[in-house]
Amino acid sequence: MAAKDNFETALKKLEDLVEKLETPELSLDQSLKYFEEGVKQVRLCEQKLGEAEGKLEKLVAKNGILQKETLSE
């Protein structure tokens, strides 16, 4: 995966694809092409969000000592 494949870039591509899909003159073939690319961007966004979620931690006090704890659902 290239360095440019980050959440913000994928989200922007997805927004651009949605805008294109809203064009009434779009052919069915082009609509399907944009839709398939949109699905790829959604999956990339989900992957990046999952990675970020795994990195989130919180500080909790246990027996008067602050400790890091990974956030869970």
Secondary structure, DSSP 8 states (H G I E B T S, - for coil): --TT--HHHHHHHHHHHHHHHT-TT--HHHHHHHHHHHHHHHHHHHHHHHHHHHH-EEEEEETTEEEEEE---
